Amino acid sequence: MALAIPTAMTFVDGPTPMVRYHSKHLSLSLRLPEKPDWVVDDRSCAEFVATQSATHSTVVVAVFRTDSVVGRDQCERLARERGLLPSQPMLAIEDAVAVTQRTFDTRILVGLEPGSGPDRPLKGHVLAFGGFLRKCYVLTFSTQVARADQEAALSSRLAFARTRILPGLELDSPEGVRSPSVSEFAPGR
């Protein structure tokens, strides 16, 4: 008798309600899928950490100040030094540069950790490193499926994180995330 292998869970696509988690401690908000429930910790360490056991997913967000003006490359280096990034090499699926949080020069990387066989876990990540003036933010979304044949579920989770979770991050701090008004760029000022 063959054992039934459970299918890997995905996030629901479409206009699914998102739950907004706010961290006064870290001055940020993050929108996450409503169900199943996430366990959020923004007190026991310097980062906002949300985990969901049903999908083997974790979101980590760190915001930190620097002594000098930074961009995405410096913020990525600082994130590596702080141990915020996966230690295993990744195969890049997407590597893009964008302006996020209205003013942050940001690198967005979606990638997979190559598995060691068809019956081994397969891991994927969405990483974002943003810098503006003397401030960095780092968002990492990591998820895993039990076997390589569940890659469709992994891809679905990564796409959801890239298109819904990352854009749902809001930094509250007014210093460094201010959106200048159009009149500030008007000639003669």
Buried (B, 14 or more C-beta within 10 A) or exposed (E): EEEEEEEBBBBEEEEEEBBEBBBEEBBBBBBBBEEEEBEBEBEEEEBBBBBBEEBBBBBBBBBBEBEEEBBBEBBBEBBBEBEBBBEEEBEEBEEEEEEBBEBBBBBBBBBBBEBEEEEEBBBBBBBBBBBBBBBBBBBBBBBBBBBBEBBEBBBBBBBBBBEBBBEBBBBEBEEBBEEEEEEEEEEEE
